[in-house]
Amino acid sequence: MRSIFVVLALVSVSFARAGEDQKVAQYVLCKHERTVRTIRITPEKGGAQDCQVMYSKSGVDDIVGQSRSLSSCQSILKNIQENLEAAKWSCRRIESAKVSYSDEMVAR
């Protein structure tokens, strides 16, 4: 049941969080058989160029990198994507996505 929820959440690419939405600079969805992983760049609060790279595995988000430069975050994302593709994962870039979180999702 949990895996179905995770896939549905990733397909819709949105979660609700007390009115706090974050615009995604770049979002990549990777699949291997029935497993889905995501890599995304999100802006950090603070500076206009600050960003972080989030990697989702088994429904759990981890910050795998952060930088003051968007190009550095893009390099991190590209490196992870290339590693997954080398391991026979199929990845595609999602052009327009909006990701936000719910306090309920964070608590799980």
Summary of the structure (lengths in Angstrom):
residues: 108
radius of gyration: 13.5
end to end distance: 14.2
largest distance: 39.3
contacts: 280
relative contact order: 0.25
helix: 31%
strand: 39%
